[in-house]
Amino acid sequence: MSARTILPAALLLLAFQPAPLHAQDELFEEGNRLYQQEDYQGALDNYLRIREAGFESPGLYYNIGNAYFKANELGRAILYYERARRLAPGDADILANLELARSLGADEIVPLPRFWLFRVGSWWMNLFPRSLLIGLTAAGYLMAAGAVVVLVLRPGALSWARRVAVAGGILVLLLGATLAVRETGLGQARHGVVLVAEVGVQSAPSDDPALQLFVIHEGTRVRVDRSSEEWLEVVLDDGKVGWVRAEVLEEV
């Protein structure tokens, strides 16, 4: 796996907090240079400095995942590939590296089949990259607003303007709602990745060895259902349920 040598400007502009873009570009380029020289820790330090400044993008998370992978930190590599996939669900490089990293994990978990309606909903929510979804929503808004202006200036004169206004409104409602759900996480499951070598999953939030149900290992992704003080109730893709201490994993 190789680090991306160019980060498109659009990716950096997806940052959620303001910071000097030029400085972040320099850090990213320096990280890529160090990565190519096989100084993976040096590359990682540069990438993480960008993240600590408040930036996030699929390309940044992808490269952090690559650096962790090369540094043999499988759990954190998977964590950042998952974060990259959250922002760019259809990216082939991200999906390929995530699949490779997962294949190296110790746990072989066969996912339960999902109800078709949930599969369709998941497909739709992950169909567009964030930047494209924002662009399409904005385009729909401009289209609808422009058509409404035409109708106000020339009421009843242009039937196509009414059709454009309706189409734009539908586009804004559909894609805007999708964007809002993705940005707020409303109704979406919380997921985490195990970052320790091995952890016992308990039947209750307790360290009692007699309550251990099974063991999971570094890199395993789990769904987080509930929390109780320092404990989390997690669900594996095969349906197994149990409790682990919160510090053994980090949420995507």
C-alpha positions in Angstrom: 0.0 0.0 0.0 1.3 3.4 -0.8 0.3 6.8 0.5 -1.5 9.1 -1.8 1.0 11.6 -3.2 -1.5 14.3 -3.9 -4.4 15.4 -1.7 -7.0 17.3 -3.8 -7.7 20.7 -2.4 -11.4 19.9 -2.1 -10.5 17.3 0.6 -8.7 19.8 2.8 -11.6 22.2 2.4 -13.8 19.7 4.1 -12.2 20.7 7.4 -14.7 21.4 10.2 -12.5 24.0 12.0 -10.6 26.9 10.5 -6.8 26.7 10.3 -4.1 27.8 7.8 -4.5 25.7 4.8 -1.0 26.3 3.5 0.6 24.9 6.7 -1.6 21.8 6.5 -0.7 21.2 2.9 3.0 21.4 3.8 2.5 18.9 6.6 0.7 16.6 4.3 3.3 16.7 1.6 6.1 16.2 4.2 4.2 13.2 5.5 3.9 11.7 2.1 7.7 12.3 1.5 8.5 10.5 4.8 6.1 7.7 3.9 7.9 7.1 0.6 11.2 7.0 2.5 9.6 4.3 4.8 9.8 6.6 7.8 6.2 5.7 8.8 6.3 7.1 12.3 7.5 10.5 10.9 4.8 10.4 8.3 2.2 9.5 10.9 3.3 12.4 13.1 2.7 14.9 10.3 -0.7 13.4 9.4 -1.8 13.5 13.0 -0.7 17.1 13.4 -3.2 17.9 10.6 -5.9 16.0 12.4 -5.2 17.7 15.7 -5.6 21.1 14.0 -9.2 20.2 13.3 -9.1 18.9 9.7 -10.6 15.6 8.5 -10.9 14.2 5.0 -11.0 10.8 3.4 -7.5 11.3 2.0 -6.1 12.3 5.4 -7.7 9.3 7.2 -6.6 7.0 4.4 -3.0 8.0 4.8 -3.1 7.8 8.6 -4.5 4.2 8.2 -1.7 3.4 5.8 1.0 4.7 8.1 -0.5 2.7 11.1 -0.6 -0.4 8.9 3.0 -0.1 8.0 3.8 0.5 11.6 2.1 -2.8 12.4 -0.7 -1.2 14.5 -3.5 -3.1 12.9 -6.3 -1.8 15.2 -5.6 1.8 14.6 -5.1 1.2 10.8 -8.6 -0.3 10.7 -10.0 2.5 12.8 -8.8 5.2 10.4 -9.8 3.2 7.3 -13.3 3.0 8.8 -13.2 6.8 9.4 -12.1 7.3 5.8 -14.9 5.1 4.6 -17.4 7.1 6.6 -16.5 10.2 4.6 -16.1 8.4 1.2 -18.1 5.2 1.3 -17.4 4.2 -2.3 -13.7 4.9 -2.5 -12.1 1.8 -4.0 -8.6 2.3 -2.4 -10.1 2.8 1.1 -12.3 -0.3 0.7 -9.5 -2.5 -0.6 -7.1 -1.5 2.2 -9.8 -1.9 4.8 -10.6 -5.4 3.5 -6.9 -6.3 3.5 -6.4 -5.1 7.1 -9.5 -6.9 8.3 -8.3 -10.1 6.7 -5.2 -10.0 9.0 -7.3 -9.8 12.2 -7.5 -12.8 14.5 -11.3 -13.0 14.6 -13.2 -14.6 11.8 -16.7 -13.2 12.2 -19.5 -14.2 9.7 -22.0 -11.3 9.6 -25.7 -12.1 10.0 -27.8 -11.5 6.9 -29.5 -8.1 7.0 -33.2 -7.3 6.2 -33.3 -6.0 2.6 -34.9 -2.7 3.6 -31.9 -2.0 5.9 -29.5 -2.9 3.1 -31.2 -0.5 0.7 -31.1 2.3 3.4 -27.5 1.7 4.0 -26.7 1.7 0.3 -28.5 5.0 -0.2 -26.8 6.7 2.9 -23.4 5.7 1.6 -24.0 6.3 -2.1 -22.4 9.7 -2.4 -19.2 11.1 -1.0 -19.8 14.0 1.4 -18.4 16.6 -0.9 -20.6 15.4 -3.8 -23.7 15.2 -1.6 -23.1 18.8 -0.4 -22.7 19.9 -4.1 -25.8 18.2 -5.3 -27.9 19.6 -2.4 -26.6 23.1 -3.2 -27.3 22.6 -6.9 -30.9 21.5 -6.1 -31.3 24.6 -3.9 -30.0 27.0 -6.6 -32.1 25.3 -9.2 -35.3 25.6 -7.2 -34.5 29.2 -6.1 -33.8 30.3 -9.6 -37.0 28.8 -10.9 -39.0 30.5 -8.2 -37.5 33.9 -9.1 -38.5 33.3 -12.7 -42.0 32.5 -11.6 -42.3 35.6 -9.4 -41.1 37.9 -12.2 -43.3 36.2 -14.9 -46.1 34.4 -13.1 -47.9 31.7 -15.1 -45.8 32.4 -18.2 -43.3 29.5 -18.0 -44.5 26.0 -17.2 -41.0 24.6 -17.3 -40.0 26.9 -14.4 -42.7 25.3 -12.2 -41.3 21.8 -13.1 -37.8 22.9 -12.4 -38.9 24.4 -9.0 -40.6 21.2 -8.0 -37.7 19.0 -9.1 -35.2 21.2 -7.3 -37.3 21.2 -4.2 -37.5 17.4 -4.2 -33.8 17.2 -4.7 -33.1 19.5 -1.8 -35.5 17.6 0.5 -34.2 14.2 -0.4 -30.4 14.9 -0.5 -30.6 17.5 2.3 -32.3 15.0 4.6 -29.6 12.4 3.7 -26.9 15.0 4.4 -28.4 16.0 7.7 -28.7 12.4 8.9 -25.1 11.7 7.9 -23.7 14.8 9.5 -25.6 14.4 12.8 -25.5 10.7 13.0 -29.2 10.6 13.7 -30.5 7.1 13.8 -27.1 5.6 12.9 -25.4 3.0 14.9 -22.2 3.8 16.9 -19.3 1.6 15.9 -15.9 1.1 17.5 -12.7 -0.8 16.8 -10.8 -2.8 19.4 -7.3 -1.4 19.9 -5.8 -3.9 22.4 -4.3 -7.3 21.5 -7.1 -9.3 23.3 -10.1 -8.6 25.4 -12.6 -10.8 27.2 -16.3 -9.9 26.5 -18.4 -10.2 29.7 -22.0 -11.1 30.2 -22.3 -8.1 32.5 -20.3 -4.9 33.2 -17.9 -6.7 35.6 -14.3 -8.0 35.6 -15.4 -11.3 37.2 -13.7 -14.1 35.1 -16.7 -16.3 35.6 -18.8 -13.9 33.5 -16.5 -14.0 30.4 -18.4 -15.1 27.3 -15.8 -15.0 24.6 -12.6 -13.2 23.5 -12.1 -10.7 20.7 -8.9 -9.3 19.3 -7.3 -6.1 17.9 -8.9 -4.7 14.8 -12.4 -6.2 15.4 -15.2 -3.8 14.7 -18.2 -3.8 17.0 -21.4 -1.9 17.3 -21.8 0.0 20.6 -25.4 -0.3 21.9 -25.2 1.0 25.5 -22.8 2.4 28.1 -22.6 2.0 31.8 -20.0 4.1 33.6 -16.7 2.6 32.4 -18.3 -0.2 30.4 -19.8 -0.5 26.9 -22.3 -3.1 25.6 -21.1 -4.2 22.2 -22.6 -6.3 19.4 -20.5 -8.2 16.9 -21.5 -8.6 13.3 -22.5 -12.2 13.9 -25.0 -11.1 16.6 -22.9 -12.0 19.8 -23.5 -9.5 22.6 -21.5 -8.6 25.7 -19.7 -6.0 27.7 -16.2 -4.6 27.5 -14.3 -1.8 29.2 -14.6 1.5 27.3 -10.8 2.0 27.1 -10.2 -1.1 25.0 -11.8 0.4 21.9 -12.2 3.8 20.1 -15.3 4.8 18.3 -15.2 5.4 14.6 
